[in-house]
Amino acid sequence: MEEVRHAWLSNLNSLPPGNAEPSQWASTVGEAARATMLAEERNAYEEKKLKLRKAMADTTLFNELQRDAGSPQTSLLGVENGDWSSTIEEQNQETSS
């Protein structure tokens, strides 16, 4: 049976999902699902995930965005300047797109 397996795998250009060494297997269901997604599906998934995190007001998202941008967030400017209308409008545009 092992010979058949090796012969079959040698004819393929890449190793099918699930046939990797056990150390390379996904440790969670979500990780396994993301590994099988196409690039377009993964982008759509990440966009949806980001929108949900924004809708839930995830504090870790704020920290991640601040770290990635390297500058204070727009919402901090609203606190400092007392002008929340531009901040709210910007967030509405982000979530509707």
VMD Tcl script that builds the backbone (N, CA, C; Angstrom):
set m [mol new atoms 291]
animate dup $m
set s [atomselect $m all]
$s set {name element resname resid chain x y z} {
  {N N MET 1 A 0.827 -1.192 0.000}
  {CA C MET 1 A 0.000 0.000 0.000}
  {C C MET 1 A 0.877 1.263 0.000}
  {N N GLU 2 A 1.977 1.199 0.749}
  {CA C GLU 2 A 2.897 2.333 0.786}
  {C C GLU 2 A 3.502 2.602 -0.588}
  {N N GLU 3 A 3.789 1.541 -1.344}
  {CA C GLU 3 A 4.350 1.709 -2.678}
  {C C GLU 3 A 3.366 2.412 -3.598}
  {N N VAL 4 A 2.102 2.058 -3.504}
  {CA C VAL 4 A 1.059 2.694 -4.309}
  {C C VAL 4 A 0.951 4.168 -3.935}
  {N N ARG 5 A 0.999 4.438 -2.639}
  {CA C ARG 5 A 0.922 5.828 -2.148}
  {C C ARG 5 A 2.088 6.651 -2.692}
  {N N HIS 6 A 3.304 6.117 -2.590}
  {CA C HIS 6 A 4.482 6.844 -3.074}
  {C C HIS 6 A 4.434 7.048 -4.583}
  {N N ALA 7 A 3.968 6.038 -5.321}
  {CA C ALA 7 A 3.856 6.160 -6.773}
  {C C ALA 7 A 2.832 7.223 -7.143}
  {N N TRP 8 A 1.719 7.241 -6.441}
  {CA C TRP 8 A 0.664 8.212 -6.714}
  {C C TRP 8 A 1.145 9.625 -6.397}
  {N N LEU 9 A 1.792 9.809 -5.252}
  {CA C LEU 9 A 2.276 11.128 -4.862}
  {C C LEU 9 A 3.396 11.613 -5.773}
  {N N SER 10 A 4.215 10.716 -6.294}
  {CA C SER 10 A 5.315 11.130 -7.167}
  {C C SER 10 A 4.808 11.654 -8.510}
  {N N ASN 11 A 3.599 11.258 -8.915}
  {CA C ASN 11 A 3.029 11.727 -10.182}
  {C C ASN 11 A 2.380 13.100 -10.067}
  {N N LEU 12 A 2.182 13.588 -8.856}
  {CA C LEU 12 A 1.549 14.888 -8.661}
  {C C LEU 12 A 2.585 16.004 -8.600}
  {N N ASN 13 A 2.155 17.217 -8.953}
  {CA C ASN 13 A 3.056 18.371 -8.880}
  {C C ASN 13 A 3.219 18.876 -7.453}
  {N N SER 14 A 2.193 18.694 -6.641}
  {CA C SER 14 A 2.256 19.154 -5.259}
  {C C SER 14 A 1.584 18.135 -4.358}
  {N N LEU 15 A 1.875 18.224 -3.101}
  {CA C LEU 15 A 1.323 17.299 -2.122}
  {C C LEU 15 A -0.112 17.698 -1.791}
  {N N PRO 16 A -1.089 16.802 -1.934}
  {CA C PRO 16 A -2.477 17.147 -1.622}
  {C C PRO 16 A -2.650 17.485 -0.135}
  {N N PRO 17 A -3.610 18.364 0.191}
  {CA C PRO 17 A -3.859 18.688 1.601}
  {C C PRO 17 A -4.174 17.415 2.387}
  {N N GLY 18 A -3.597 17.313 3.575}
  {CA C GLY 18 A -3.836 16.154 4.413}
  {C C GLY 18 A -2.808 15.058 4.256}
  {N N ASN 19 A -1.930 15.181 3.255}
  {CA C ASN 19 A -0.901 14.173 3.035}
  {C C ASN 19 A 0.476 14.620 3.511}
  {N N ALA 20 A 0.541 15.729 4.193}
  {CA C ALA 20 A 1.810 16.231 4.711}
  {C C ALA 20 A 2.203 15.449 5.955}
  {N N GLU 21 A 3.396 15.685 6.411}
  {CA C GLU 21 A 3.853 15.060 7.647}
  {C C GLU 21 A 2.975 15.544 8.797}
  {N N PRO 22 A 2.720 14.717 9.803}
  {CA C PRO 22 A 1.847 15.124 10.913}
  {C C PRO 22 A 2.262 16.430 11.587}
  {N N SER 23 A 3.546 16.754 11.586}
  {CA C SER 23 A 3.994 18.011 12.203}
  {C C SER 23 A 3.532 19.225 11.407}
  {N N GLN 24 A 3.148 19.052 10.154}
  {CA C GLN 24 A 2.705 20.155 9.303}
  {C C GLN 24 A 1.182 20.274 9.242}
  {N N TRP 25 A 0.465 19.420 9.932}
  {CA C TRP 25 A -0.990 19.469 9.913}
  {C C TRP 25 A -1.489 20.673 10.680}
  {N N ALA 26 A -2.655 21.149 10.301}
  {CA C ALA 26 A -3.280 22.271 10.993}
  {C C ALA 26 A -3.672 21.846 12.401}
  {N N SER 27 A -3.540 22.779 13.335}
  {CA C SER 27 A -3.858 22.450 14.722}
  {C C SER 27 A -5.296 22.813 15.084}
  {N N THR 28 A -5.962 23.632 14.248}
  {CA C THR 28 A -7.356 23.996 14.505}
  {C C THR 28 A -8.167 23.838 13.224}
  {N N VAL 29 A -9.476 23.799 13.368}
  {CA C VAL 29 A -10.365 23.699 12.206}
  {C C VAL 29 A -10.247 24.951 11.345}
  {N N GLY 30 A -10.178 26.117 11.996}
  {CA C GLY 30 A -10.057 27.374 11.262}
  {C C GLY 30 A -8.782 27.438 10.444}
  {N N GLU 31 A -7.704 26.955 11.018}
  {CA C GLU 31 A -6.422 26.933 10.321}
  {C C GLU 31 A -6.503 26.013 9.097}
  {N N ALA 32 A -7.150 24.886 9.252}
  {CA C ALA 32 A -7.315 23.952 8.141}
  {C C ALA 32 A -8.192 24.554 7.041}
  {N N ALA 33 A -9.240 25.255 7.438}
  {CA C ALA 33 A -10.130 25.879 6.456}
  {C C ALA 33 A -9.400 26.965 5.675}
  {N N ARG 34 A -8.622 27.795 6.372}
  {CA C ARG 34 A -7.875 28.858 5.689}
  {C C ARG 34 A -6.826 28.281 4.746}
  {N N ALA 35 A -6.262 27.142 5.093}
  {CA C ALA 35 A -5.240 26.518 4.242}
  {C C ALA 35 A -5.814 26.046 2.917}
  {N N THR 36 A -7.088 25.723 2.878}
  {CA C THR 36 A -7.701 25.229 1.642}
  {C C THR 36 A -8.393 26.322 0.834}
  {N N MET 37 A -8.430 27.552 1.353}
  {CA C MET 37 A -9.104 28.650 0.656}
  {C C MET 37 A -8.277 29.154 -0.522}
  {N N LEU 38 A -8.974 29.583 -1.558}
  {CA C LEU 38 A -8.326 30.273 -2.665}
  {C C LEU 38 A -7.979 31.682 -2.209}
  {N N ALA 39 A -7.140 32.374 -2.949}
  {CA C ALA 39 A -6.708 33.724 -2.570}
  {C C ALA 39 A -7.903 34.666 -2.450}
  {N N GLU 40 A -8.853 34.576 -3.388}
  {CA C GLU 40 A -10.034 35.460 -3.342}
  {C C GLU 40 A -10.881 35.153 -2.112}
  {N N GLU 41 A -11.034 33.873 -1.811}
  {CA C GLU 41 A -11.813 33.476 -0.640}
  {C C GLU 41 A -11.149 33.950 0.643}
  {N N ARG 42 A -9.833 33.843 0.701}
  {CA C ARG 42 A -9.095 34.268 1.892}
  {C C ARG 42 A -9.217 35.780 2.083}
  {N N ASN 43 A -9.147 36.554 0.978}
  {CA C ASN 43 A -9.303 38.010 1.071}
  {C C ASN 43 A -10.694 38.378 1.561}
  {N N ALA 44 A -11.710 37.718 1.015}
  {CA C ALA 44 A -13.086 37.985 1.450}
  {C C ALA 44 A -13.264 37.624 2.916}
  {N N TYR 45 A -12.674 36.516 3.340}
  {CA C TYR 45 A -12.747 36.086 4.738}
  {C C TYR 45 A -12.091 37.115 5.656}
  {N N GLU 46 A -10.906 37.585 5.279}
  {CA C GLU 46 A -10.189 38.557 6.110}
  {C C GLU 46 A -10.941 39.883 6.184}
  {N N GLU 47 A -11.553 40.318 5.071}
  {CA C GLU 47 A -12.347 41.552 5.079}
  {C C GLU 47 A -13.548 41.414 6.003}
  {N N LYS 48 A -14.236 40.293 5.906}
  {CA C LYS 48 A -15.406 40.052 6.750}
  {C C LYS 48 A -15.003 40.006 8.222}
  {N N LYS 49 A -13.895 39.336 8.496}
  {CA C LYS 49 A -13.390 39.231 9.864}
  {C C LYS 49 A -13.064 40.622 10.420}
  {N N LEU 50 A -12.428 41.468 9.605}
  {CA C LEU 50 A -12.089 42.821 10.041}
  {C C LEU 50 A -13.345 43.643 10.327}
  {N N LYS 51 A -14.349 43.550 9.445}
  {CA C LYS 51 A -15.603 44.287 9.660}
  {C C LYS 51 A -16.295 43.837 10.942}
  {N N LEU 52 A -16.302 42.530 11.198}
  {CA C LEU 52 A -16.918 42.030 12.427}
  {C C LEU 52 A -16.160 42.508 13.663}
  {N N ARG 53 A -14.843 42.516 13.581}
  {CA C ARG 53 A -14.052 42.999 14.717}
  {C C ARG 53 A -14.308 44.487 14.964}
  {N N LYS 54 A -14.458 45.266 13.892}
  {CA C LYS 54 A -14.777 46.688 14.042}
  {C C LYS 54 A -16.159 46.858 14.660}
  {N N ALA 55 A -17.127 46.064 14.206}
  {CA C ALA 55 A -18.493 46.162 14.720}
  {C C ALA 55 A -18.560 45.791 16.196}
  {N N MET 56 A -17.703 44.868 16.628}
  {CA C MET 56 A -17.685 44.452 18.028}
  {C C MET 56 A -16.830 45.380 18.891}
  {N N ALA 57 A -16.202 46.370 18.278}
  {CA C ALA 57 A -15.309 47.294 18.983}
  {C C ALA 57 A -14.202 46.525 19.705}
  {N N ASP 58 A -13.566 45.625 18.970}
  {CA C ASP 58 A -12.494 44.792 19.504}
  {C C ASP 58 A -11.295 45.672 19.866}
  {N N THR 59 A -10.945 45.708 21.161}
  {CA C THR 59 A -9.845 46.561 21.607}
  {C C THR 59 A -8.500 46.076 21.082}
  {N N THR 60 A -8.361 44.789 20.845}
  {CA C THR 60 A -7.090 44.294 20.308}
  {C C THR 60 A -6.894 44.760 18.867}
  {N N LEU 61 A -7.990 44.959 18.138}
  {CA C LEU 61 A -7.904 45.473 16.777}
  {C C LEU 61 A -7.340 46.885 16.797}
  {N N PHE 62 A -7.825 47.712 17.712}
  {CA C PHE 62 A -7.335 49.079 17.837}
  {C C PHE 62 A -5.825 49.071 18.059}
  {N N ASN 63 A -5.350 48.199 18.948}
  {CA C ASN 63 A -3.920 48.117 19.229}
  {C C ASN 63 A -3.137 47.646 18.007}
  {N N GLU 64 A -3.686 46.683 17.271}
  {CA C GLU 64 A -3.027 46.188 16.066}
  {C C GLU 64 A -2.936 47.274 15.003}
  {N N LEU 65 A -4.030 47.980 14.783}
  {CA C LEU 65 A -4.039 49.042 13.779}
  {C C LEU 65 A -3.079 50.155 14.153}
  {N N GLN 66 A -3.033 50.490 15.421}
  {CA C GLN 66 A -2.143 51.541 15.891}
  {C C GLN 66 A -0.684 51.115 15.689}
  {N N ARG 67 A -0.373 49.872 16.003}
  {CA C ARG 67 A 0.979 49.367 15.836}
  {C C ARG 67 A 1.359 49.332 14.356}
  {N N ASP 68 A 0.434 48.871 13.498}
  {CA C ASP 68 A 0.712 48.762 12.066}
  {C C ASP 68 A 0.875 50.130 11.404}
  {N N ALA 69 A 0.054 51.082 11.809}
  {CA C ALA 69 A 0.097 52.411 11.211}
  {C C ALA 69 A 1.282 53.218 11.741}
  {N N GLY 70 A 1.662 52.974 12.973}
  {CA C GLY 70 A 2.765 53.709 13.561}
  {C C GLY 70 A 2.395 55.117 13.984}
  {N N SER 71 A 1.100 55.432 13.958}
  {CA C SER 71 A 0.648 56.758 14.373}
  {C C SER 71 A -0.683 56.635 15.087}
  {N N PRO 72 A -1.088 57.667 15.846}
  {CA C PRO 72 A -2.372 57.592 16.558}
  {C C PRO 72 A -3.542 57.419 15.605}
  {N N GLN 73 A -4.570 56.755 16.068}
  {CA C GLN 73 A -5.763 56.527 15.265}
  {C C GLN 73 A -6.614 57.775 15.162}
  {N N THR 74 A -7.470 57.788 14.160}
  {CA C THR 74 A -8.362 58.918 13.940}
  {C C THR 74 A -9.248 59.158 15.151}
  {N N SER 75 A -9.674 58.072 15.800}
  {CA C SER 75 A -10.548 58.239 16.956}
  {C C SER 75 A -9.849 58.986 18.077}
  {N N LEU 76 A -8.547 58.839 18.201}
  {CA C LEU 76 A -7.813 59.605 19.203}
  {C C LEU 76 A -7.835 61.084 18.862}
  {N N LEU 77 A -7.781 61.405 17.586}
  {CA C LEU 77 A -7.867 62.800 17.177}
  {C C LEU 77 A -9.221 63.380 17.549}
  {N N GLY 78 A -10.263 62.568 17.447}
  {CA C GLY 78 A -11.590 63.014 17.851}
  {C C GLY 78 A -11.641 63.331 19.328}
  {N N VAL 79 A -10.975 62.553 20.138}
  {CA C VAL 79 A -10.937 62.800 21.577}
  {C C VAL 79 A -10.176 64.088 21.864}
  {N N GLU 80 A -9.050 64.256 21.199}
  {CA C GLU 80 A -8.213 65.421 21.459}
  {C C GLU 80 A -8.860 66.706 20.963}
  {N N ASN 81 A -9.457 66.670 19.793}
  {CA C ASN 81 A -10.017 67.881 19.195}
  {C C ASN 81 A -11.489 68.081 19.509}
  {N N GLY 82 A -12.142 67.073 20.020}
  {CA C GLY 82 A -13.566 67.172 20.324}
  {C C GLY 82 A -14.445 67.130 19.092}
  {N N ASP 83 A -13.885 66.786 17.938}
  {CA C ASP 83 A -14.648 66.726 16.692}
  {C C ASP 83 A -14.842 65.270 16.305}
  {N N TRP 84 A -15.976 64.720 16.693}
  {CA C TRP 84 A -16.257 63.308 16.427}
  {C C TRP 84 A -16.940 63.095 15.084}
  {N N SER 85 A -17.499 64.123 14.486}
  {CA C SER 85 A -18.273 63.937 13.255}
  {C C SER 85 A -17.418 63.370 12.126}
  {N N SER 86 A -16.202 63.852 11.971}
  {CA C SER 86 A -15.355 63.334 10.896}
  {C C SER 86 A -14.942 61.893 11.185}
  {N N THR 87 A -14.711 61.579 12.451}
  {CA C THR 87 A -14.340 60.218 12.833}
  {C C THR 87 A -15.486 59.258 12.566}
  {N N ILE 88 A -16.688 59.642 12.941}
  {CA C ILE 88 A -17.868 58.803 12.726}
  {C C ILE 88 A -18.124 58.610 11.237}
  {N N GLU 89 A -17.993 59.679 10.465}
  {CA C GLU 89 A -18.202 59.589 9.020}
  {C C GLU 89 A -17.180 58.651 8.384}
  {N N GLU 90 A -15.936 58.729 8.807}
  {CA C GLU 90 A -14.892 57.865 8.268}
  {C C GLU 90 A -15.166 56.396 8.594}
  {N N GLN 91 A -15.600 56.136 9.822}
  {CA C GLN 91 A -15.917 54.766 10.212}
  {C C GLN 91 A -17.124 54.236 9.450}
  {N N ASN 92 A -18.121 55.088 9.214}
  {CA C ASN 92 A -19.280 54.672 8.428}
  {C C ASN 92 A -18.875 54.294 7.006}
  {N N GLN 93 A -17.977 55.060 6.416}
  {CA C GLN 93 A -17.518 54.753 5.067}
  {C C GLN 93 A -16.743 53.442 5.042}
  {N N GLU 94 A -15.920 53.198 6.068}
  {CA C GLU 94 A -15.152 51.959 6.133}
  {C C GLU 94 A -16.050 50.741 6.240}
  {N N THR 95 A -17.067 50.837 7.084}
  {CA C THR 95 A -17.929 49.671 7.294}
  {C C THR 95 A -18.900 49.447 6.135}
  {N N SER 96 A -19.258 50.497 5.405}
  {CA C SER 96 A -20.183 50.324 4.292}
  {C C SER 96 A -19.474 49.858 3.030}
  {N N SER 97 A -18.159 49.971 2.982}
  {CA C SER 97 A -17.444 49.540 1.780}
  {C C SER 97 A -17.017 48.096 1.871}
}
mol reanalyze $m
mol bondsrecalc $m
mol representation Tube
mol addrep $m
